[in-house]
């Protein structure tokens, strides 16, 4: 009589924990927004007020009117509770797409902890009427669509529509995402990608200065000046490290980029909350670093039965869209956030819909190979 198969108790616990966490988060979201401080619900309150306007049509210059139209189409005009539950449920779909059910059995305690923190942030920032609901749908598409050119085009078109109706800077994100998909797996090390980030800021400075007649950090400066004028105090402002000199705008943007990835201003802020947020951000961006190095390594290794030279030229359909898309979009997003975000609270808020992309990069127990969607390459 063959021995009874052993049950992986830790793996079963991980699956049950994540499933329960998702259910509890959806249940809590229906009322969670009622207990939030006003600073967490300003956008939601404005969207709800816009929903009461009889004429809610699509207007490119009014993103709040446009997101209100989305909620009106979904039948959620008078249902903030259902809107919150839907957003967290979609966040759960993104999570279960980022890390598949069978992969959850190999989560580490670190992975479980990070997934828990991601759900807490989702309750804080997207369990309400929010423009982030649309970017969350884009994240689901990035994680769910199969490999192939048409899927990539659909993702970029979605970003372009989002940029044209709600968040203009997503137009820049779309361009950088395409560049990341094409270049990042084919580079070696971390130095060259950082050099390309600098090149991106130099190019953006030229566009902002010559075509728009604005400094590169104009959006951040304007928001913070407006807050100062109306006496709104924010404790985690993102400030320029260098004077707003014409030739150094790109360097200042790069320094802010580094401070978002390794948030030393929060580490030195003296607040336990800031310290916790800083540690979480550092851990999340380390996942991106490790994932990028693995993708680069595997790109220059031969899949089973495939010559190395041919493997290096493998099209997207033969690689892992979940992993590569996540890295490309996260890097594109943080590069753009470095020139637009006025404070770390806004940075974390706008990063929250993208948290499932970090979950896709979580380390798994007992990994002896890096598995792509259609090929497995020995490490």
Order of alpha helices (4+ residues) and beta strands (2+ residues): alpha-alpha-alpha-alpha-alpha-alpha-alpha-alpha-alpha-alpha-alpha-alpha-alpha-alpha-alpha-alpha-alpha-beta-beta
